């Protein structure tokens, strides 16, 4: 459980990571979809996705080799982490 709290802290420390994870709770999306829906610049979206992926909170749903049309989804662990964030009113 301690590691989940580390990841909760990691997510809420960045408004970009929080916004991206919150968007992916609703379903898979490309970085450009996330950007247009959240009005966050694509560079911030890309960095947030990479960081969230390194923490196993989101996953790439297409081949790593693909450069265009990369679709990301939230992992079960990411969903659990977001549920904790919402339950504790941290977002």
ABEGO torsion letter per residue (X at the ends): XAAAAAAAAAAAABAAAAAAAAAAAAEBBBAAAAAAAAGBBAAAAAAAAAAAAAAGABBBABBAABABGBBBBBBAAAAAAAAAAAAAGAX
